[in-house]
Amino acid sequence: MELKSFETDFIFFQDKKEYLRKDFLNKFVAIKEGEIVASGNSIEEVNKILEHKNIDPAKTVIEFVPEEEGIMVL
């Protein structure tokens, strides 16, 4: 069940990335059950917020919200 929830939250991040850029540009966001539960300038900052809320960071999607998607040419 946790793996499915993790996958759902990752898909949420991918689908909402444009929206997230408006409020969380160049920040890390933590997503749990389809909600932003924490944000910060570093993973460490986000982890502290999650721990304060009794949310296990290891079971939470934490992603960086970049300015735009880059295209890598190999």
Legacy VTK file of the C-alpha trace (Angstrom):
# vtk DataFile Version 3.0
C-alpha trace
ASCII
DATASET POLYDATA
POINTS 74 float
0.000 0.000 0.000
2.791 2.470 0.842
4.461 1.921 -2.535
1.208 2.746 -4.342
0.785 5.889 -2.228
4.378 6.900 -2.992
3.761 6.386 -6.712
0.538 8.413 -6.548
2.329 11.286 -4.797
5.146 11.241 -7.358
2.593 11.405 -10.183
0.916 14.315 -8.341
4.271 16.136 -8.348
4.789 15.513 -12.074
1.247 16.587 -12.966
1.256 19.739 -10.805
4.805 20.926 -11.466
3.698 24.077 -13.329
1.339 25.012 -10.481
4.021 24.257 -7.891
6.459 26.608 -9.632
4.184 29.534 -8.783
4.444 29.018 -5.009
7.512 26.806 -4.508
10.011 27.839 -7.193
13.557 26.634 -6.386
12.373 24.976 -3.171
12.032 21.407 -2.002
8.495 20.176 -1.401
7.251 17.163 0.537
4.111 15.472 -0.762
2.022 13.059 1.286
-1.395 11.747 0.243
-1.694 14.312 -2.555
-0.915 17.332 -0.372
2.110 19.553 0.116
2.969 18.912 3.762
6.262 20.837 3.914
8.569 23.021 1.857
11.968 24.568 2.334
15.249 25.681 0.835
16.996 22.380 1.612
16.145 18.737 2.144
17.382 19.080 5.712
14.922 21.908 6.370
12.052 19.872 4.903
13.053 16.818 6.956
12.989 18.869 10.178
9.498 20.148 9.378
8.291 16.622 8.597
9.751 15.224 11.813
8.084 18.040 13.773
4.769 16.988 12.177
5.491 13.314 12.997
5.710 12.423 9.302
8.390 9.916 8.296
10.571 11.560 5.597
11.525 8.110 4.273
7.871 7.486 3.412
7.288 10.888 1.821
7.952 12.150 -1.702
10.440 15.019 -1.507
11.255 16.778 -4.773
12.941 19.984 -5.923
10.813 22.424 -7.940
13.071 23.766 -10.718
12.519 26.846 -12.866
11.968 24.781 -15.981
12.641 21.384 -17.392
15.986 21.018 -19.085
16.582 18.916 -22.139
19.679 16.776 -22.072
21.295 16.009 -25.418
23.749 13.144 -25.448
LINES 1 75
74 0 1 2 3 4 5 6 7 8 9 10 11 12 13 14 15 16 17 18 19 20 21 22 23 24 25 26 27 28 29 30 31 32 33 34 35 36 37 38 39 40 41 42 43 44 45 46 47 48 49 50 51 52 53 54 55 56 57 58 59 60 61 62 63 64 65 66 67 68 69 70 71 72 73
